[in-house]
Amino acid sequence: MVEQIRERLQQALDPVALEVLDEGHKHAGHANEGKGHYHVRIVSAAFAGQLPIKRHRLVYAALQGLMDNGIHALSIDAKVPGE
């Protein structure tokens, strides 16, 4: 799943920096034993001039289909180069 997330974000947002972390281990005891919990750190010029909510929407749009099929929770740190 990490690789699928990385590939989709790479294609959609052409980031200069991208890190996708599987954080399921932090959620042991939750539904499905924490499976499907991820954190994304992404730096892309595509976020220039966008409020944080719009940046998150761009990430969610790139991951369409995965949000209901493998991703249970997603935390996002979305920046533009230089931030």
Secondary structure, DSSP 8 states (H G I E B T S, - for coil): -HHHHHHHHHHHH--SEEEEEE-GGGGTTSGGGGTTEEEEEEE-GGGTT--HHHHHHHHHHHTTTTTTTT-SEEEEEEE-TT-
